[in-house]
Amino acid sequence: MLVTADTISARDLVYEIIPKLTATEKLVNNTLHTTIAEFGNFSELSHYQLLKHEFELEIMMIHMNLDHLLKRYAQEIQAASGSGGREAGAILELDQHERFAIDSAKKLYERACAIQAGN
């Protein structure tokens, strides 16, 4: 993945970051929702409800900042999407909020994978 502290390739945004965020959203909407519905134990129920709310808030913040990035680089991102991932595409300069959103998306995905694995 071509990422530095201040940049990301259009391909990596389109084919790595956004799909991972989508997978994380599915975890929150499906797995955590189902888990919450199954628990009878109040402390476990509260834990998973809190976890679900944390994920939802984090995802909302990530979307707001990624939307800004997608609008700023709409043409470059569209070109990367059109290449089917064969080309790295443009290198996108990130502002501090976009950088934070991308880092947060990666970390949230890792947490989601750990939850699904039962860790």
Contacts in CASP RR format, 6 or more apart in sequence:
PFRMAT RR
TARGET T0000
AUTHOR 0000-0000-0000
METHOD contacts of the structure
MODEL  1
MLVTADTISARDLVYEIIPKLTATEKLVNNTLHTTIAEFGNFSELSHYQL
LKHEFELEIMMIHMNLDHLLKRYAQEIQAASGSGGREAGAILELDQHERF
AIDSAKKLYERACAIQAGN
1 9 0 8 1.000
1 12 0 8 1.000
1 16 0 8 1.000
2 8 0 8 1.000
2 9 0 8 1.000
2 11 0 8 1.000
2 12 0 8 1.000
2 88 0 8 1.000
2 91 0 8 1.000
3 9 0 8 1.000
3 12 0 8 1.000
3 102 0 8 1.000
5 99 0 8 1.000
6 93 0 8 1.000
6 94 0 8 1.000
6 99 0 8 1.000
7 91 0 8 1.000
7 92 0 8 1.000
7 93 0 8 1.000
7 94 0 8 1.000
8 17 0 8 1.000
8 91 0 8 1.000
8 92 0 8 1.000
8 94 0 8 1.000
8 102 0 8 1.000
9 80 0 8 1.000
9 88 0 8 1.000
9 89 0 8 1.000
9 90 0 8 1.000
9 91 0 8 1.000
9 92 0 8 1.000
10 73 0 8 1.000
10 76 0 8 1.000
10 77 0 8 1.000
10 79 0 8 1.000
10 80 0 8 1.000
10 88 0 8 1.000
10 89 0 8 1.000
10 90 0 8 1.000
10 91 0 8 1.000
10 92 0 8 1.000
11 80 0 8 1.000
11 83 0 8 1.000
11 85 0 8 1.000
11 87 0 8 1.000
11 88 0 8 1.000
11 89 0 8 1.000
12 88 0 8 1.000
13 69 0 8 1.000
13 77 0 8 1.000
13 80 0 8 1.000
13 92 0 8 1.000
13 102 0 8 1.000
14 77 0 8 1.000
14 80 0 8 1.000
14 81 0 8 1.000
14 85 0 8 1.000
15 80 0 8 1.000
15 84 0 8 1.000
15 85 0 8 1.000
17 66 0 8 1.000
17 102 0 8 1.000
17 105 0 8 1.000
17 106 0 8 1.000
18 66 0 8 1.000
20 105 0 8 1.000
20 106 0 8 1.000
20 109 0 8 1.000
21 59 0 8 1.000
21 62 0 8 1.000
21 63 0 8 1.000
21 66 0 8 1.000
21 105 0 8 1.000
21 108 0 8 1.000
21 109 0 8 1.000
23 109 0 8 1.000
23 112 0 8 1.000
24 55 0 8 1.000
24 59 0 8 1.000
24 105 0 8 1.000
24 108 0 8 1.000
24 109 0 8 1.000
24 112 0 8 1.000
25 59 0 8 1.000
27 55 0 8 1.000
27 112 0 8 1.000
27 115 0 8 1.000
27 116 0 8 1.000
28 52 0 8 1.000
28 55 0 8 1.000
28 56 0 8 1.000
28 59 0 8 1.000
28 112 0 8 1.000
31 115 0 8 1.000
31 116 0 8 1.000
32 48 0 8 1.000
32 51 0 8 1.000
32 52 0 8 1.000
32 55 0 8 1.000
32 115 0 8 1.000
33 52 0 8 1.000
35 48 0 8 1.000
36 45 0 8 1.000
36 48 0 8 1.000
36 49 0 8 1.000
36 52 0 8 1.000
39 45 0 8 1.000
39 48 0 8 1.000
51 115 0 8 1.000
55 108 0 8 1.000
55 111 0 8 1.000
55 112 0 8 1.000
58 104 0 8 1.000
58 108 0 8 1.000
59 108 0 8 1.000
61 101 0 8 1.000
61 104 0 8 1.000
62 101 0 8 1.000
62 104 0 8 1.000
62 105 0 8 1.000
62 108 0 8 1.000
64 101 0 8 1.000
65 97 0 8 1.000
65 98 0 8 1.000
65 100 0 8 1.000
65 101 0 8 1.000
66 98 0 8 1.000
66 101 0 8 1.000
66 102 0 8 1.000
66 105 0 8 1.000
68 95 0 8 1.000
68 97 0 8 1.000
68 98 0 8 1.000
69 92 0 8 1.000
69 94 0 8 1.000
69 98 0 8 1.000
69 101 0 8 1.000
70 77 0 8 1.000
72 92 0 8 1.000
73 90 0 8 1.000
73 92 0 8 1.000
76 89 0 8 1.000
76 90 0 8 1.000
76 92 0 8 1.000
77 92 0 8 1.000
79 89 0 8 1.000
79 90 0 8 1.000
80 87 0 8 1.000
80 88 0 8 1.000
80 89 0 8 1.000
80 90 0 8 1.000
83 89 0 8 1.000
94 102 0 8 1.000
END
